[in-house]
Amino acid sequence: MIVTTTENIPGYRVLEVKGQVFGVVVRSRGIAGNIMAGLRSFIGGEITEYTSLLEQTRRHALDRMILNAKRMGGNAVVMMRFDSSEIGQTMSEIVAYGTVIVVEKI
């Protein structure tokens, strides 16, 4: 599966546009992680517990998007983006989205 943030894929021709696709994940940091992150926020600097959580969540959202794109019959996703938001004070939502297409090499 080709996934790109660009509108076109050099060297490929678009045969069909299947439509929009997304992969969404909502995650919560455990109580221990929140306590550690809270303590680190007093000192300053990167809060590695949250960095790790968000990296894993983005990867999970991307994997879900790719799975959904395959189910739609596509072999590429263009204009891929991430979006995120908070739900309450303890949960993060990450969405990977784009447009599913079928391409062939020129």
C-alpha positions, 0 to 999 in steps of 0.5 A: 500500500502506497501512502503519501501526503501528496496529491499525486504519486510520481510514476503512477497513473490513477485508475480509480478514486474509491473515496475517503478513508480513515482510521481512528484510535482513542487512547487513555494514559493509565493512572501511573503514566499520568502521575509520572507525566504530572511529576515531569511537568514540574521539572520541564522538558519532554514528557516521554510517556506521552510522546511514546503514547502518541507515536504508538497511537498514530501508528495504530491509526495509520494501520487501521486506515491502511486496512480500511483502504484495502477493504475498499479495494484500493492500493494507495492513499493520497493526501494522507493527514493526521488529526488529533483532539482530546476527549475529557482530560485523559483521552486522546483521539488520533485520526489518520485520513486520506483518499483511497485510489487505485493506481498502476505504474506508468 
